[in-house]
């Protein structure tokens, strides 16, 4: 009885055709999950890109306005204030 302290690993015997069918179904499920994840991350990327583009556009607009005010009204600050 030397095997009393060892843990036994259960062994399952499955027909090869059933195993192949199961693996095919798991592959289809995996493809669907990957497609869904890709679409989800694509939408998230688009929304982040839109938000960053808006922020960069606002910053660029403010810099252009500031440059315009500095160069056009450089000597006439009484007109600006």
C-alpha positions as a printed Julia matrix, in Angstrom:
81×3 Matrix{Float64}:
   0.0    0.0     0.0
   2.64   2.51   -0.96
   0.12   4.53   -3.03
  -2.12   5.58   -0.14
  -0.44   8.98    0.34
  -0.39   9.87   -3.38
  -3.2   11.71   -5.09
  -4.75   9.84   -7.96
  -5.42  11.73  -11.2
  -8.73  10.71  -12.74
  -8.51   9.46  -16.29
 -11.38   9.88  -18.76
 -11.72   7.84  -21.89
 -13.49   9.66  -24.71
 -14.27   8.6   -28.21
 -11.99  10.37  -30.71
 -14.95  11.59  -32.82
 -16.67  13.13  -29.79
 -13.42  14.79  -28.79
 -13.0   16.28  -32.27
 -16.58  17.56  -32.26
 -16.1   19.13  -28.86
 -12.87  20.8   -29.93
 -14.58  22.15  -33.08
 -17.36  23.67  -30.96
 -14.81  25.19  -28.58
 -12.96  26.69  -31.57
 -16.17  28.3   -32.82
 -16.88  29.73  -29.37
 -13.3   31.04  -29.17
 -13.68  32.75  -32.57
 -16.91  34.44  -31.44
 -15.29  35.66  -28.24
 -12.27  37.02  -30.13
 -14.56  38.8   -32.62
 -16.61  40.36  -29.84
 -13.48  41.47  -27.97
 -12.04  42.97  -31.14
 -15.22  44.93  -31.83
 -15.38  46.11  -28.24
 -11.79  47.36  -28.24
 -12.29  48.95  -31.67
 -15.23  50.99  -30.36
 -13.29  51.97  -27.25
 -10.34  53.05  -29.39
 -12.58  55.14  -31.62
 -14.16  56.93  -28.68
 -10.78  57.59  -27.05
  -9.41  58.86  -30.35
 -12.39  61.17  -30.77
 -11.98  62.56  -27.27
  -8.24  63.09  -27.68
  -8.77  64.69  -31.08
 -11.27  67.11  -29.58
  -8.88  68.01  -26.77
  -5.99  68.55  -29.18
  -8.22  70.66  -31.43
  -9.24  72.89  -28.54
  -5.62  73.32  -27.46
  -4.51  74.11  -31.01
  -7.33  76.64  -31.37
  -6.38  78.37  -28.14
  -2.74  78.55  -29.2
  -3.73  80.06  -32.55
  -5.96  82.63  -30.86
  -3.22  83.49  -28.38
  -0.67  83.86  -31.18
  -3.09  86.08  -33.12
  -3.67  88.31  -30.1
   0.06  88.53  -29.35
   1.11  89.38  -32.9
  -1.75  91.65  -33.97
  -2.08  93.62  -30.76
   1.61  93.54  -29.82
   1.98  97.27  -29.23
  -1.63  98.2   -28.51
  -2.5   96.47  -25.23
  -4.96  99.23  -24.34
  -7.21  97.99  -27.16
  -7.05  94.41  -25.88
  -7.78  95.23  -22.27
